[in-house]
């Protein structure tokens, strides 16, 4: 009987264990979980609803959402894709639904159904889960793996690292001669202290274009004003793709925001037409753009050197140009970042060059595997990081199920 130790009790670890045991009932699988509780990241993900995957069903298109891992995941996605994720969960009594933004959640609207699904499968398949069992050392002795923990020492034929973004586990990987790409935060909000957006917490626009000045970094999508500055899908996407660049800048940079995702000249034309059609109306009272709320519009007007009492007819060309610029290319100084502490995602981990992605196995050591966020793979927000976990777990499980040592 082949013994398998899975280090890390997260989504990728459970998914790997369940699929491996279903492929080979003779496997003796133990999951070692450092904490006292299980699947906590699954529990809090997606605001407690678990954003299981994303409704993108073409492998090449799905890869575009991964700043790191895009090339390596193309082949794996042809083996286990979004549609397979739907089939896997729905076949185990967890129906999924696609929301308007293409994020996928359980129909039950709670992450607990995912946790219960995993727990039920683990119990049924007699997969052992040991909590409070942090790993201190992993090494090879003859043809076996030795895993030292706080509780006891284990022997295994195959080992899977599925511990996510754990500095301690990355250090263990280094002892096995694997290269670790140093981690930096991947999903974070931009800390901006600017009077144009101060006290406008919660105001959003449906589609903005955000750029980091003097770089090629640009992203579009919903934009949200927060306590700290700017967030929302547009900013989070930009933070993911720019993770390394922004870290090198020590999180001090300028952000150019087009709140309307429209060319400046077209916005200026709208303003010029308003001056002709509604000359006696007070500029500050109503935004001509439905995307821009009244309070945000007021800020842009005042910061364009337009008085609160001025009518459209009163505006000169400089004021109109200033207003168009505020709406389409306002520059904001970012100084620092705020991360989602519970849903922390990093760019970094085991170097992808050292992994055989046909098996998610180490190229340096036979029968040593890596799945999930321990690898230098990460994605933008929206269910993509979970899809990486399911795909890697499925492929790794097939390799584990093979009757060889």
C-alpha positions in Angstrom: 0.0 0.0 0.0 1.4 3.4 -1.1 1.5 5.9 1.7 0.9 9.5 0.8 1.5 12.5 3.1 -0.1 15.8 2.1 1.4 18.8 3.9 -1.3 21.5 4.2 -5.0 21.1 4.7 -6.3 23.8 2.4 -8.5 23.5 -0.7 -5.7 22.1 -2.9 -4.7 19.5 -0.3 -8.2 18.2 0.3 -9.0 18.2 -3.4 -5.8 16.3 -4.2 -6.4 13.7 -1.4 -10.1 13.0 -2.4 -9.3 12.6 -6.1 -6.3 10.4 -5.4 -8.2 8.1 -3.1 -11.1 7.8 -5.6 -8.6 6.9 -8.3 -6.8 4.3 -6.1 -8.6 2.9 -3.0 -5.4 1.3 -1.8 -3.7 4.6 -1.1 -3.1 5.4 2.6 -3.5 9.2 2.7 -2.8 11.5 5.6 -3.3 15.3 5.5 -1.1 17.2 8.0 -2.7 20.5 9.0 -0.7 23.0 11.0 -3.7 24.8 12.6 -6.4 23.5 14.9 -9.1 24.2 12.4 -9.5 23.1 8.8 -10.3 24.8 5.6 -10.4 28.3 7.1 -9.4 30.0 3.9 -12.2 28.3 2.1 -14.6 29.4 4.9 -13.8 33.1 4.6 -13.3 33.2 0.8 -15.7 35.2 -1.4 -17.1 37.0 1.6 -18.0 33.7 3.2 -19.7 32.4 0.1 -16.6 30.7 -1.6 -15.9 32.0 -5.1 -15.4 28.4 -6.4 -14.2 29.3 -10.0 -14.9 31.7 -12.8 -17.2 31.2 -15.8 -14.5 31.1 -18.4 -14.6 27.9 -20.4 -11.7 28.2 -22.9 -8.3 27.3 -21.5 -6.3 29.9 -23.5 -8.7 32.7 -22.3 -8.6 31.5 -18.7 -4.8 31.6 -18.7 -4.9 35.4 -19.3 -6.1 35.9 -15.8 -2.9 34.6 -14.3 0.0 37.1 -14.0 2.2 34.2 -13.0 1.5 30.7 -14.3 -0.1 31.7 -17.6 2.1 29.6 -19.8 2.4 26.6 -17.4 -1.3 26.3 -16.8 -2.4 26.0 -20.4 -1.7 22.3 -20.7 -3.3 21.5 -17.3 -6.4 23.4 -18.1 -7.0 21.2 -21.1 -7.1 18.3 -18.6 -9.3 19.8 -15.9 -11.2 23.0 -16.7 -14.0 25.1 -15.3 -16.7 22.8 -16.7 -15.0 19.9 -14.9 -15.2 21.9 -11.6 -18.9 22.3 -12.1 -19.3 18.6 -12.8 -17.2 17.6 -9.8 -19.1 19.7 -7.2 -22.5 19.1 -8.7 -21.9 15.4 -8.8 -21.3 15.6 -5.0 -24.5 17.4 -4.3 -23.1 21.0 -4.4 -24.8 22.8 -7.3 -23.1 26.0 -8.5 -24.4 29.2 -10.0 -22.9 31.9 -12.3 -23.4 35.5 -11.2 -23.6 38.5 -13.5 -19.9 39.2 -13.3 -19.1 35.5 -14.2 -17.9 34.6 -10.7 -19.1 31.2 -9.6 -20.6 30.4 -6.2 -22.5 27.6 -4.5 -26.2 28.0 -5.0 -26.5 27.8 -1.2 -24.5 31.1 -1.0 -22.3 29.8 1.8 -18.8 28.3 1.8 -19.9 25.8 4.5 -21.3 23.6 1.7 -17.9 23.3 0.2 -16.3 22.5 3.5 -19.0 19.9 4.3 -18.5 18.3 0.8 -14.8 17.9 1.5 -15.4 16.6 5.0 -18.0 14.1 3.9 -15.6 12.8 1.1 -12.7 12.6 3.5 -14.7 10.6 6.1 -16.2 8.3 3.4 -12.8 7.5 1.9 -11.0 7.1 5.3 -8.5 9.9 4.6 -6.8 10.8 7.9 -6.7 14.5 8.8 -4.3 15.5 11.7 -4.7 19.0 13.0 -2.1 20.9 15.1 0.5 18.9 13.2 3.0 21.4 11.8 5.9 20.0 9.8 9.5 20.7 10.9 11.5 18.7 8.5 11.2 16.7 5.3 13.9 14.5 3.8 14.6 11.3 1.9 15.9 8.1 3.4 16.5 5.4 0.9 13.3 5.2 -1.2 11.1 6.8 1.4 10.2 10.3 2.6 10.6 11.1 6.3 8.3 13.9 7.7 9.1 15.2 11.1 6.2 17.0 12.9 5.5 18.3 16.4 3.5 15.2 17.1 5.4 12.3 15.5 7.6 11.2 12.6 5.9 9.9 9.4 7.2 7.8 6.6 5.7 8.1 3.1 6.2 6.9 -0.4 4.9 10.2 -1.8 4.7 13.7 -0.4 2.5 16.6 -1.6 3.2 20.2 -0.5 -0.2 22.0 -0.5 0.4 24.5 2.3 -0.2 27.7 0.4 1.8 30.8 1.0 3.7 29.6 4.1 7.1 31.0 4.7 8.0 28.0 6.9 7.0 25.5 4.3 8.9 27.5 1.6 12.0 27.1 3.8 11.4 23.3 3.9 11.3 23.4 0.1 14.6 25.2 0.1 16.1 22.4 2.2 15.1 20.1 -0.7 17.1 22.3 -3.1 14.0 24.0 -4.6 14.2 27.6 -5.6 11.8 30.0 -4.0 10.8 33.1 -5.8 10.6 35.6 -3.0 7.0 36.6 -2.2 5.4 40.0 -2.6 1.7 40.9 -2.1 -0.4 40.3 -5.2 -3.9 41.6 -4.4 -4.1 44.9 -2.6 -5.8 48.3 -2.5 -4.0 51.5 -3.3 -3.5 53.8 -0.3 -4.3 57.3 -1.6 -4.8 60.4 0.6 -6.4 62.9 -1.8 -9.1 65.5 -1.1 -10.9 64.6 -4.3 -11.9 61.2 -2.8 -11.7 61.8 0.9 -14.9 60.9 2.8 -16.5 59.3 -0.3 -16.2 55.8 1.1 -18.4 53.3 -0.8 -18.8 55.3 -4.0 -18.0 53.3 -7.1 -18.1 53.5 -10.9 -19.0 50.5 -13.1 -16.0 50.8 -15.4 -12.9 52.8 -15.0 -9.4 52.5 -16.6 -6.5 52.7 -14.1 -2.9 53.1 -15.1 0.4 53.3 -13.3 2.2 56.3 -14.8 5.5 55.7 -16.6 4.8 52.0 -16.9 2.7 49.8 -19.3 0.5 48.7 -16.4 -3.2 49.3 -17.1 -6.5 47.6 -16.1 -10.2 48.3 -16.5 -13.2 47.4 -14.5 -15.3 48.5 -11.5 -13.6 51.0 -9.3 -14.4 51.6 -5.6 -13.4 54.4 -3.2 -12.5 53.0 0.3 -11.2 54.2 3.6 -7.7 53.7 2.3 -8.0 55.1 -1.2 -8.9 53.0 -4.3 -10.0 49.4 -4.6 -12.4 47.3 -6.7 -11.7 44.8 -9.5 -9.8 47.3 -11.6 -7.3 48.1 -8.9 -7.0 44.5 -7.7 -6.3 43.3 -11.2 -3.6 46.1 -11.6 -2.1 45.1 -8.3 -1.8 41.5 -9.4 -0.2 42.1 -12.7 2.0 44.9 -11.3 2.9 43.0 -8.1 6.7 43.0 -8.7 6.9 46.4 -10.3 4.9 48.1 -7.5 7.0 46.3 -4.8 10.2 47.6 -6.5 8.7 51.1 -6.3 8.1 50.5 -2.6 4.4 51.2 -3.2 5.0 54.8 -4.0 3.7 55.7 -7.5 1.2 57.8 -9.4 -2.1 56.4 -10.6 -3.9 57.8 -13.5 -7.7 57.2 -13.4 -10.2 57.5 -16.3 -13.4 57.3 -14.3 -15.5 56.8 -17.5 -13.1 54.7 -19.6 -13.8 57.2 -22.4 -11.4 59.3 -24.5 -10.8 62.8 -23.1 -11.9 64.5 -26.3 -15.3 62.7 -26.4 -15.9 63.7 -22.8 -15.0 67.3 -23.6 -17.5 67.2 -26.4 -20.2 66.1 -24.0 -19.4 69.1 -21.8 -19.3 71.5 -24.7 -22.7 70.3 -25.9 -24.1 70.8 -22.4 -22.8 74.4 -22.4 -24.9 75.0 -25.6 -28.0 73.0 -24.6 -28.3 73.9 -20.9 -26.5 77.2 -20.5 -28.5 78.3 -17.5 -28.2 75.2 -15.4 -25.8 75.1 -12.5 -22.9 72.8 -13.3 -22.4 71.3 -9.8 -26.0 70.2 -9.3 -26.1 67.2 -11.6 -23.6 64.9 -13.3 -24.3 64.4 -17.0 -22.7 61.0 -16.7 -24.8 58.4 -15.0 -21.8 56.5 -13.9 -20.6 59.4 -11.8 -22.5 59.9 -8.5 -23.6 63.4 -7.4 -21.0 63.6 -4.6 -18.1 62.5 -6.8 -19.2 64.9 -9.5 -19.2 67.8 -7.1 -15.6 67.1 -6.2 -14.5 67.0 -9.8 -16.3 70.3 -10.5 -14.7 72.1 -7.6 -11.2 70.7 -8.3 -11.6 72.0 -11.9 -11.6 75.5 -10.6 -15.4 75.9 -11.2 -17.3 77.7 -8.5 -20.4 76.1 -7.0 -22.6 78.9 -8.3 -21.4 78.8 -11.9 -23.8 77.9 -14.8 -22.7 76.0 -17.9 -22.7 79.2 -19.9 -20.2 80.8 -17.4 -17.5 78.2 -18.1 -14.5 79.1 -20.1 -12.5 76.6 -22.2 -9.8 76.1 -19.5 -12.5 75.1 -17.0 -14.1 72.7 -19.4 -10.8 71.1 -20.2 -9.9 70.8 -16.5 -13.2 69.0 -15.9 -12.7 66.6 -18.8 -9.2 65.9 -17.5 -10.4 65.3 -13.9 -12.9 62.8 -15.3 -10.5 61.0 -17.7 -6.9 61.4 -16.6 -6.8 62.5 -13.0 -3.5 61.7 -11.3 -3.5 60.4 -7.7 -0.4 59.7 -5.6 -0.4 56.2 -4.0 1.7 55.8 -0.9 1.4 52.3 0.6 -1.0 49.4 0.2 -3.7 47.6 2.2 -4.0 43.9 1.7 -6.9 41.6 2.5 -5.4 39.9 5.6 -7.8 37.0 5.6 -7.6 36.4 1.8 -3.9 37.2 1.5 -2.5 36.2 -1.9 1.1 36.5 -2.8 3.2 36.5 -6.0 6.0 34.1 -5.2 6.7 30.5 -4.3 8.4 27.4 -5.8 10.0 28.3 -9.1 7.8 27.0 -11.9 10.9 25.9 -13.9 11.4 23.1 -11.4 7.9 21.5 -11.8 6.7 19.0 -14.3 3.2 20.3 -15.0 2.0 17.1 -16.6 2.1 15.6 -13.1 2.7 18.7 -10.8 5.8 16.8 -9.7 9.2 18.1 -8.8 11.8 17.8 -11.5 14.4 17.5 -8.7 12.9 14.6 -6.7 10.7 11.7 -7.8 7.4 11.4 -5.8 7.5 15.0 -4.5 4.5 17.1 -5.6 3.3 20.7 -5.3 -0.2 22.0 -5.7 -2.0 25.4 -5.1 -0.5 28.7 -3.9 2.8 27.1 -2.7 3.8 27.4 -6.4 4.7 30.8 -8.0 1.2 31.0 -9.5 -1.4 33.5 -8.7 -4.4 35.2 -10.3 -6.6 38.2 -10.1 -9.6 38.1 -7.9 -12.7 36.2 -9.1 -12.3 32.5 -8.4 -9.2 31.9 -10.5 -6.9 30.9 -7.6 -9.3 28.2 -6.6 -9.5 26.9 -10.2 -5.7 26.6 -10.1 -6.1 24.5 -6.9 -8.7 22.2 -8.4 -6.7 21.7 -11.7 -3.4 21.1 -10.0 -5.0 18.8 -7.4 -6.8 16.7 -10.0 -3.6 16.2 -12.1 -1.5 15.5 -9.1 -4.0 13.0 -7.8 -3.8 11.0 -11.0 0.0 10.8 -10.6 -0.4 9.8 -6.9 -2.8 7.0 -7.8 -0.3 5.3 -10.0 1.0 2.0 -8.4 4.7 2.8 -8.4 7.2 4.0 -6.0 
